[in-house]
Amino acid sequence: MTDAAFPVLSDDSRCPCLSGETYGSCCGRFHSGEALAPTAVQLMRSRYSAYVLGDVAYLLRTWHPSTRPADLELDPTVRWFRLEIAGTTGGGPFDTTGTVEFTARSKHGGVAHVQHENSTFVRERGAWLYVDAV
């Protein structure tokens, strides 16, 4: 196994979610706790970025308690490199539920992987939370 570490980004770096914004003005503000994601798709993007950066604390904090695992271990040798949003239902600033369909691409051990999901989110006490995926 190679000795790998998760990337570290400055606020001026390109955000891993590929929004076109800088990390500090996009997912970084959610990761730091400075702001809550106002929509389900923004939470999904920030969770993707958390996987890229190995931010387990953020992933667990934004996972609904009914489905959240007791712990989570991420493999630093997995390199996430592309996120594509296919569609959403609900999940807006005034909704309490929503879904986000997406495809995330990664490489592990030189082998490309594709993960396609339709994830469910709920908003409780003003915070969007990931529930589960199909």
Buried (B, 14 or more C-beta within 10 A) or exposed (E): EEEEEBEEBEEEEEBBBBBEBBBBEBBBBBBEEEEBBBBBBBBBBBBBBBBBBBBBEBBBBBBBEEEBEEEEEBEEEBBBEEBEBEEBBBBBEEBEBBBBBBEBBBEEEEEEEEBEBBBBBBBEEEEBBBBEBE
